[in-house]
């Protein structure tokens, strides 16, 4: 019984080491990056200030303020400056 459990333990360790070596040598390719351009209708020269907080980007232009969720590529808020 002890010899059988010892053999099983050795086989499990060999399997563990083989799995670690296989994972280290077979890395998954990174997911493709989508090149999506958002057309906000803003002149790039009109942008005065940009601030990024997590996934939220705030753009201040001459005429308005635009808040964008970068991860979802969605405009959250667009308001005219007073």
C-alpha positions as CSV (number, residue, x, y, z in Angstrom):
1,X,0.0,0.0,0.0
2,X,2.8,2.4,0.9
3,X,4.7,1.6,-2.3
4,X,1.6,2.1,-4.4
5,X,0.9,5.5,-2.8
6,X,4.6,6.4,-3.2
7,X,4.4,5.6,-7.0
8,X,1.2,7.6,-7.4
9,X,2.7,10.6,-5.5
10,X,5.8,10.5,-7.8
11,X,3.6,10.3,-10.9
12,X,1.5,13.2,-9.7
13,X,4.6,15.3,-9.2
14,X,5.9,14.4,-12.6
15,X,2.6,15.5,-14.1
16,X,2.7,18.7,-12.1
17,X,6.2,19.6,-13.4
18,X,5.2,18.6,-17.0
19,X,2.2,20.9,-16.8
20,X,4.3,23.8,-15.5
21,X,6.8,23.3,-18.3
22,X,4.1,23.0,-20.9
23,X,2.4,26.2,-19.7
24,X,5.7,28.1,-19.7
25,X,6.5,27.1,-23.2
26,X,3.1,27.4,-24.8
27,X,1.9,30.9,-24.2
28,X,-1.5,31.9,-25.7
29,X,-1.3,34.7,-28.3
30,X,-2.6,38.1,-27.1
31,X,-6.1,38.9,-28.1
32,X,-6.4,41.1,-31.2
33,X,-6.7,44.8,-30.6
34,X,-9.5,46.5,-32.4
35,X,-8.5,49.7,-34.1
36,X,-11.7,51.7,-33.7
37,X,-11.7,55.4,-34.3
38,X,-14.3,57.6,-32.6
39,X,-15.4,60.6,-34.6
40,X,-16.4,63.2,-32.0
41,X,-16.6,66.0,-34.5
42,X,-13.9,68.0,-32.5
43,X,-11.1,69.9,-34.2
44,X,-7.9,68.6,-32.6
45,X,-6.5,72.1,-32.4
46,X,-9.5,73.1,-30.3
47,X,-8.7,70.6,-27.5
48,X,-7.4,72.6,-24.5
49,X,-7.2,70.0,-21.7
50,X,-7.5,66.2,-21.4
51,X,-7.8,64.2,-18.2
52,X,-7.9,60.5,-17.8
53,X,-9.3,58.8,-14.6
54,X,-9.5,55.0,-14.9
55,X,-11.5,54.4,-18.1
56,X,-13.0,57.9,-18.2
57,X,-11.5,60.5,-20.4
58,X,-12.6,64.2,-20.1
59,X,-11.8,66.5,-23.0
60,X,-12.1,70.3,-22.6
61,X,-12.3,72.2,-25.9
62,X,-13.0,75.8,-26.8
63,X,-16.7,75.2,-27.0
64,X,-17.7,72.2,-24.9
65,X,-16.7,69.4,-22.5
66,X,-16.9,65.8,-23.6
67,X,-16.6,62.8,-21.2
68,X,-15.9,59.5,-22.8
69,X,-15.8,55.9,-21.4
70,X,-12.6,54.6,-23.1
71,X,-13.2,50.9,-22.5
72,X,-16.7,51.0,-24.0
73,X,-15.9,53.7,-26.6
74,X,-19.0,55.6,-25.6
75,X,-19.7,59.3,-25.0
76,X,-21.0,59.7,-21.5
77,X,-21.6,63.4,-21.4
78,X,-21.3,66.3,-23.8
79,X,-22.1,69.8,-22.6
80,X,-21.5,73.3,-23.8
81,X,-19.2,75.5,-21.7
82,X,-20.9,78.4,-20.0
